[in-house]
Amino acid sequence: MKVHSRCDLACDHCYIYEHADQSWRTRPKAISDEAISWTALRLAEHAKAHALPSVSVILHGGEPLLAGPERLRRVCEELT
């Protein structure tokens, strides 16, 4: 789940943030509350429909920790 779309590492090899295409700057920085809820709902529906005993979710971005503790807490609460 992409929770934040910015990164503070500035890696030379990064093809997203450190090269010519800077269109990422016009996109939202963090996942919205609506997207969090919708994603959690769809994951739950899929897990139930396929009788999955568990589901793994990887938080990514940019740098997911830039989303901040409150948003990350909300993501974790919605997913559990």
A tleap script that builds the chain and sets N, CA, C and O, in Angstrom:
source leaprc.protein.ff14SB
mol = sequence {
  NMET LYS VAL HIE SER ARG CYS ASP LEU ALA
  CYS ASP HIE CYS TYR ILE TYR GLU HIE ALA
  ASP GLN SER TRP ARG THR ARG PRO LYS ALA
  ILE SER ASP GLU ALA ILE SER TRP THR ALA
  LEU ARG LEU ALA GLU HIE ALA LYS ALA HIE
  ALA LEU PRO SER VAL SER VAL ILE LEU HIE
  GLY GLY GLU PRO LEU LEU ALA GLY PRO GLU
  ARG LEU ARG ARG VAL CYS GLU GLU LEU CTHR
}
set mol.1.N position { 0.849 -1.159 0.000 }
set mol.1.CA position { 0.000 0.000 0.000 }
set mol.1.C position { 0.904 1.234 0.000 }
set mol.1.O position { 1.734 1.409 0.891 }
set mol.2.N position { 0.733 2.065 -0.988 }
set mol.2.CA position { 1.547 3.283 -1.079 }
set mol.2.C position { 0.943 4.341 -0.159 }
set mol.2.O position { -0.104 4.913 -0.462 }
set mol.3.N position { 1.607 4.593 0.958 }
set mol.3.CA position { 1.062 5.515 1.951 }
set mol.3.C position { 1.614 6.929 1.834 }
set mol.3.O position { 1.003 7.873 2.335 }
set mol.4.N position { 2.754 7.085 1.185 }
set mol.4.CA position { 3.342 8.414 1.016 }
set mol.4.C position { 4.110 8.440 -0.293 }
set mol.4.O position { 4.786 7.474 -0.648 }
set mol.5.N position { 4.003 9.545 -1.003 }
set mol.5.CA position { 4.638 9.587 -2.326 }
set mol.5.C position { 5.792 10.577 -2.408 }
set mol.5.O position { 6.064 11.138 -3.470 }
set mol.6.N position { 6.449 10.783 -1.316 }
set mol.6.CA position { 7.659 11.608 -1.308 }
set mol.6.C position { 8.775 10.811 -0.647 }
set mol.6.O position { 8.520 9.856 0.087 }
set mol.7.N position { 10.009 11.210 -0.914 }
set mol.7.CA position { 11.159 10.531 -0.327 }
set mol.7.C position { 12.213 11.575 0.013 }
set mol.7.O position { 12.407 12.541 -0.725 }
set mol.8.N position { 12.884 11.373 1.124 }
set mol.8.CA position { 13.897 12.335 1.554 }
set mol.8.C position { 15.324 11.805 1.419 }
set mol.8.O position { 16.253 12.401 1.965 }
set mol.9.N position { 15.511 10.703 0.705 }
set mol.9.CA position { 16.848 10.111 0.604 }
set mol.9.C position { 17.694 10.681 -0.533 }
set mol.9.O position { 18.918 10.733 -0.414 }
set mol.10.N position { 17.073 11.108 -1.626 }
set mol.10.CA position { 17.778 11.688 -2.778 }
set mol.10.C position { 18.875 10.778 -3.330 }
set mol.10.O position { 19.994 11.229 -3.576 }
set mol.11.N position { 18.558 9.508 -3.523 }
set mol.11.CA position { 19.518 8.540 -4.070 }
set mol.11.C position { 19.824 8.869 -5.536 }
set mol.11.O position { 18.912 9.157 -6.310 }
set mol.12.N position { 21.083 8.826 -5.910 }
set mol.12.CA position { 21.492 9.118 -7.287 }
set mol.12.C position { 20.844 8.180 -8.301 }
set mol.12.O position { 20.550 8.588 -9.424 }
set mol.13.N position { 20.621 6.934 -7.913 }
set mol.13.CA position { 20.087 5.941 -8.843 }
set mol.13.C position { 18.562 5.968 -8.950 }
set mol.13.O position { 17.992 5.228 -9.753 }
set mol.14.N position { 17.897 6.799 -8.163 }
set mol.14.CA position { 16.434 6.807 -8.141 }
set mol.14.C position { 15.867 7.354 -9.446 }
set mol.14.O position { 16.144 8.492 -9.825 }
set mol.15.N position { 15.077 6.540 -10.126 }
set mol.15.CA position { 14.494 6.959 -11.400 }
set mol.15.C position { 13.181 7.721 -11.208 }
set mol.15.O position { 12.656 8.282 -12.170 }
set mol.16.N position { 12.648 7.752 -10.003 }
set mol.16.CA position { 11.403 8.474 -9.748 }
set mol.16.C position { 11.664 9.925 -9.366 }
set mol.16.O position { 11.158 10.841 -10.014 }
set mol.17.N position { 12.441 10.133 -8.332 }
set mol.17.CA position { 12.568 11.468 -7.744 }
set mol.17.C position { 13.782 12.268 -8.206 }
set mol.17.O position { 13.819 13.484 -8.015 }
set mol.18.N position { 14.766 11.622 -8.804 }
set mol.18.CA position { 16.024 12.309 -9.100 }
set mol.18.C position { 16.336 12.470 -10.585 }
set mol.18.O position { 17.476 12.763 -10.945 }
set mol.19.N position { 15.346 12.282 -11.448 }
set mol.19.CA position { 15.602 12.420 -12.882 }
set mol.19.C position { 14.628 13.400 -13.525 }
set mol.19.O position { 13.896 14.095 -12.821 }
set mol.20.N position { 14.613 13.462 -14.821 }
set mol.20.CA position { 13.905 14.515 -15.563 }
set mol.20.C position { 12.398 14.565 -15.302 }
set mol.20.O position { 11.835 15.650 -15.158 }
set mol.21.N position { 11.747 13.412 -15.240 }
set mol.21.CA position { 10.295 13.403 -15.042 }
set mol.21.C position { 9.971 13.791 -13.601 }
set mol.21.O position { 10.198 13.008 -12.678 }
set mol.22.N position { 9.457 14.964 -13.414 }
set mol.22.CA position { 9.120 15.461 -12.079 }
set mol.22.C position { 7.601 15.534 -11.869 }
set mol.22.O position { 7.129 16.281 -11.012 }
set mol.23.N position { 6.846 14.767 -12.643 }
set mol.23.CA position { 5.384 14.806 -12.541 }
set mol.23.C position { 4.876 14.342 -11.179 }
set mol.23.O position { 3.741 14.643 -10.810 }
set mol.24.N position { 5.699 13.615 -10.432 }
set mol.24.CA position { 5.300 13.181 -9.090 }
set mol.24.C position { 4.993 14.368 -8.190 }
set mol.24.O position { 4.239 14.225 -7.227 }
set mol.25.N position { 5.549 15.519 -8.475 }
set mol.25.CA position { 5.348 16.714 -7.636 }
set mol.25.C position { 3.894 17.192 -7.631 }
set mol.25.O position { 3.465 17.864 -6.693 }
set mol.26.N position { 3.142 16.850 -8.668 }
set mol.26.CA position { 1.748 17.292 -8.757 }
set mol.26.C position { 0.773 16.306 -8.127 }
set mol.26.O position { -0.422 16.589 -8.055 }
set mol.27.N position { 1.249 15.177 -7.677 }
set mol.27.CA position { 0.383 14.156 -7.079 }
set mol.27.C position { 0.280 14.363 -5.569 }
set mol.27.O position { 1.155 14.989 -4.971 }
set mol.28.N position { -0.778 13.845 -4.948 }
set mol.28.CA position { -0.921 13.995 -3.489 }
set mol.28.C position { 0.270 13.393 -2.752 }
set mol.28.O position { 0.834 12.386 -3.181 }
set mol.29.N position { 0.647 14.019 -1.639 }
set mol.29.CA position { 1.788 13.525 -0.865 }
set mol.29.C position { 1.463 12.242 -0.118 }
set mol.29.O position { 2.287 11.329 -0.072 }
set mol.30.N position { 0.280 12.160 0.463 }
set mol.30.CA position { -0.057 11.012 1.310 }
set mol.30.C position { -1.388 10.407 0.883 }
set mol.30.O position { -2.221 11.073 0.268 }
set mol.31.N position { -1.569 9.156 1.214 }
set mol.31.CA position { -2.811 8.454 0.927 }
set mol.31.C position { -3.956 9.115 1.698 }
set mol.31.O position { -3.776 9.533 2.842 }
set mol.32.N position { -5.112 9.207 1.083 }
set mol.32.CA position { -6.271 9.829 1.732 }
set mol.32.C position { -6.946 8.840 2.680 }
set mol.32.O position { -6.769 7.627 2.562 }
set mol.33.N position { -7.721 9.379 3.619 }
set mol.33.CA position { -8.483 8.521 4.527 }
set mol.33.C position { -9.452 7.638 3.747 }
set mol.33.O position { -9.659 6.476 4.097 }
set mol.34.N position { -10.041 8.185 2.698 }
set mol.34.CA position { -10.977 7.416 1.875 }
set mol.34.C position { -10.274 6.241 1.195 }
set mol.34.O position { -10.820 5.140 1.135 }
set mol.35.N position { -9.076 6.472 0.690 }
set mol.35.CA position { -8.325 5.394 0.036 }
set mol.35.C position { -7.906 4.325 1.036 }
set mol.35.O position { -7.885 3.139 0.708 }
set mol.36.N position { -7.576 4.738 2.248 }
set mol.36.CA position { -7.228 3.770 3.296 }
set mol.36.C position { -8.423 2.870 3.575 }
set mol.36.O position { -8.293 1.646 3.580 }
set mol.37.N position { -9.582 3.469 3.807 }
set mol.37.CA position { -10.792 2.699 4.124 }
set mol.37.C position { -11.195 1.792 2.974 }
set mol.37.O position { -11.520 0.624 3.188 }
set mol.38.N position { -11.177 2.321 1.758 }
set mol.38.CA position { -11.572 1.542 0.590 }
set mol.38.C position { -10.639 0.355 0.386 }
set mol.38.O position { -11.096 -0.754 0.109 }
set mol.39.N position { -9.343 0.577 0.521 }
set mol.39.CA position { -8.364 -0.494 0.338 }
set mol.39.C position { -8.542 -1.573 1.392 }
set mol.39.O position { -8.504 -2.761 1.075 }
set mol.40.N position { -8.735 -1.172 2.643 }
set mol.40.CA position { -8.943 -2.146 3.718 }
set mol.40.C position { -10.203 -2.971 3.462 }
set mol.40.O position { -10.203 -4.185 3.666 }
set mol.41.N position { -11.264 -2.323 3.022 }
set mol.41.CA position { -12.513 -3.024 2.719 }
set mol.41.C position { -12.322 -4.028 1.590 }
set mol.41.O position { -12.756 -5.175 1.698 }
set mol.42.N position { -11.680 -3.609 0.520 }
set mol.42.CA position { -11.471 -4.505 -0.623 }
set mol.42.C position { -10.569 -5.680 -0.267 }
set mol.42.O position { -10.803 -6.802 -0.716 }
set mol.43.N position { -9.534 -5.428 0.540 }
set mol.43.CA position { -8.669 -6.527 0.985 }
set mol.43.C position { -9.453 -7.524 1.821 }
set mol.43.O position { -9.297 -8.734 1.655 }
set mol.44.N position { -10.293 -7.026 2.717 }
set mol.44.CA position { -11.108 -7.909 3.559 }
set mol.44.C position { -12.079 -8.729 2.712 }
set mol.44.O position { -12.243 -9.927 2.944 }
set mol.45.N position { -12.717 -8.098 1.740 }
set mol.45.CA position { -13.631 -8.816 0.846 }
set mol.45.C position { -12.904 -9.914 0.083 }
set mol.45.O position { -13.406 -11.032 -0.025 }
set mol.46.N position { -11.740 -9.605 -0.439 }
set mol.46.CA position { -10.956 -10.579 -1.199 }
set mol.46.C position { -10.525 -11.746 -0.305 }
set mol.46.O position { -10.628 -12.907 -0.699 }
set mol.47.N position { -10.045 -11.430 0.892 }
set mol.47.CA position { -9.608 -12.483 1.813 }
set mol.47.C position { -10.767 -13.402 2.177 }
set mol.47.O position { -10.605 -14.621 2.234 }
set mol.48.N position { -11.936 -12.818 2.422 }
set mol.48.CA position { -13.108 -13.625 2.774 }
set mol.48.C position { -13.569 -14.475 1.590 }
set mol.48.O position { -13.860 -15.660 1.754 }
set mol.49.N position { -13.634 -13.883 0.415 }
set mol.49.CA position { -14.102 -14.594 -0.776 }
set mol.49.C position { -13.216 -15.780 -1.132 }
set mol.49.O position { -13.690 -16.761 -1.704 }
set mol.50.N position { -11.940 -15.694 -0.798 }
set mol.50.CA position { -10.998 -16.754 -1.141 }
set mol.50.C position { -10.531 -17.542 0.076 }
set mol.50.O position { -9.569 -18.307 0.000 }
set mol.51.N position { -11.220 -17.349 1.200 }
set mol.51.CA position { -10.915 -18.067 2.446 }
set mol.51.C position { -9.429 -18.006 2.799 }
set mol.51.O position { -8.827 -19.013 3.174 }
set mol.52.N position { -8.857 -16.828 2.676 }
set mol.52.CA position { -7.439 -16.659 3.005 }
set mol.52.C position { -7.279 -16.562 4.521 }
set mol.52.O position { -7.968 -15.768 5.160 }
set mol.53.N position { -6.392 -17.347 5.100 }
set mol.53.CA position { -6.206 -17.296 6.554 }
set mol.53.C position { -5.518 -16.015 7.018 }
set mol.53.O position { -5.696 -15.590 8.160 }
set mol.54.N position { -4.742 -15.407 6.145 }
set mol.54.CA position { -4.070 -14.149 6.488 }
set mol.54.C position { -3.708 -13.410 5.205 }
set mol.54.O position { -3.675 -13.987 4.118 }
set mol.55.N position { -3.440 -12.132 5.360 }
set mol.55.CA position { -3.044 -11.282 4.240 }
set mol.55.C position { -1.869 -10.437 4.706 }
set mol.55.O position { -1.890 -9.900 5.813 }
set mol.56.N position { -0.857 -10.318 3.877 }
set mol.56.CA position { 0.287 -9.451 4.187 }
set mol.56.C position { 0.166 -8.165 3.381 }
set mol.56.O position { -0.162 -8.189 2.195 }
set mol.57.N position { 0.432 -7.060 4.031 }
set mol.57.CA position { 0.402 -5.758 3.376 }
set mol.57.C position { 1.754 -5.095 3.594 }
set mol.57.O position { 2.239 -5.017 4.723 }
set mol.58.N position { 2.354 -4.624 2.524 }
set mol.58.CA position { 3.638 -3.925 2.597 }
set mol.58.C position { 3.369 -2.440 2.383 }
set mol.58.O position { 2.742 -2.048 1.398 }
set mol.59.N position { 3.844 -1.630 3.303 }
set mol.59.CA position { 3.709 -0.182 3.174 }
set mol.59.C position { 4.916 0.352 2.420 }
set mol.59.O position { 6.059 0.055 2.765 }
set mol.60.N position { 4.651 1.144 1.386 }
set mol.60.CA position { 5.753 1.687 0.590 }
set mol.60.C position { 5.419 3.093 0.156 }
set mol.60.O position { 4.394 3.643 0.560 }
set mol.61.N position { 6.254 3.671 -0.644 }
set mol.61.CA position { 6.032 5.021 -1.137 }
set mol.61.C position { 6.995 5.260 -2.286 }
set mol.61.O position { 7.211 4.459 -3.196 }
set mol.62.N position { 7.494 6.343 -2.151 }
set mol.62.CA position { 8.470 7.135 -1.499 }
set mol.62.C position { 8.948 6.450 -0.205 }
set mol.62.O position { 9.273 5.264 -0.167 }
set mol.63.N position { 8.965 7.248 0.813 }
set mol.63.CA position { 9.360 6.781 2.147 }
set mol.63.C position { 8.107 6.759 3.017 }
set mol.63.O position { 7.605 7.818 3.394 }
set mol.64.N position { 7.588 5.557 3.346 }
set mol.64.CA position { 6.327 5.475 4.080 }
set mol.64.C position { 6.344 6.151 5.445 }
set mol.64.O position { 5.302 6.607 5.914 }
set mol.65.N position { 7.498 6.225 6.089 }
set mol.65.CA position { 7.544 6.854 7.409 }
set mol.65.C position { 7.275 8.357 7.345 }
set mol.65.O position { 6.943 8.965 8.363 }
set mol.66.N position { 7.412 8.964 6.166 }
set mol.66.CA position { 7.090 10.381 6.023 }
set mol.66.C position { 5.590 10.647 6.166 }
set mol.66.O position { 5.180 11.797 6.321 }
set mol.67.N position { 4.779 9.606 6.115 }
set mol.67.CA position { 3.336 9.774 6.312 }
set mol.67.C position { 3.021 10.233 7.730 }
set mol.67.O position { 1.973 10.831 7.971 }
set mol.68.N position { 3.912 9.959 8.659 }
set mol.68.CA position { 3.722 10.393 10.041 }
set mol.68.C position { 2.995 9.361 10.883 }
set mol.68.O position { 2.303 8.492 10.354 }
set mol.69.N position { 3.155 9.459 12.199 }
set mol.69.CA position { 2.604 8.444 13.093 }
set mol.69.C position { 1.080 8.343 13.067 }
set mol.69.O position { 0.540 7.240 13.155 }
set mol.70.N position { 0.382 9.458 12.950 }
set mol.70.CA position { -1.084 9.404 12.961 }
set mol.70.C position { -1.633 8.679 11.736 }
set mol.70.O position { -2.519 7.833 11.859 }
set mol.71.N position { -1.111 9.007 10.560 }
set mol.71.CA position { -1.605 8.344 9.351 }
set mol.71.C position { -1.217 6.868 9.346 }
set mol.71.O position { -2.023 6.022 8.956 }
set mol.72.N position { -0.010 6.550 9.769 }
set mol.72.CA position { 0.405 5.144 9.824 }
set mol.72.C position { -0.439 4.370 10.829 }
set mol.72.O position { -0.783 3.213 10.589 }
set mol.73.N position { -0.772 4.996 11.942 }
set mol.73.CA position { -1.648 4.354 12.929 }
set mol.73.C position { -3.017 4.085 12.306 }
set mol.73.O position { -3.590 3.011 12.490 }
set mol.74.N position { -3.531 5.057 11.576 }
set mol.74.CA position { -4.838 4.880 10.921 }
set mol.74.C position { -4.785 3.734 9.921 }
set mol.74.O position { -5.705 2.917 9.872 }
set mol.75.N position { -3.735 3.661 9.132 }
set mol.75.CA position { -3.584 2.565 8.174 }
set mol.75.C position { -3.598 1.227 8.906 }
set mol.75.O position { -4.324 0.312 8.517 }
set mol.76.N position { -2.809 1.113 9.950 }
set mol.76.CA position { -2.719 -0.151 10.695 }
set mol.76.C position { -4.046 -0.510 11.352 }
set mol.76.O position { -4.438 -1.677 11.357 }
set mol.77.N position { -4.739 0.478 11.904 }
set mol.77.CA position { -6.038 0.212 12.531 }
set mol.77.C position { -7.061 -0.248 11.507 }
set mol.77.O position { -7.836 -1.165 11.779 }
set mol.78.N position { -7.077 0.368 10.339 }
set mol.78.CA position { -8.032 -0.023 9.296 }
set mol.78.C position { -7.754 -1.430 8.773 }
set mol.78.O position { -8.678 -2.160 8.414 }
set mol.79.N position { -6.491 -1.800 8.733 }
set mol.79.CA position { -6.127 -3.101 8.167 }
set mol.79.C position { -6.291 -4.254 9.149 }
set mol.79.O position { -6.274 -5.416 8.742 }
set mol.80.N position { -6.450 -3.953 10.427 }
set mol.80.CA position { -6.572 -5.044 11.411 }
set mol.80.C position { -7.971 -5.182 11.933 }
set mol.80.O position { -8.237 -6.050 12.764 }
savepdb mol mol.pdb
quit
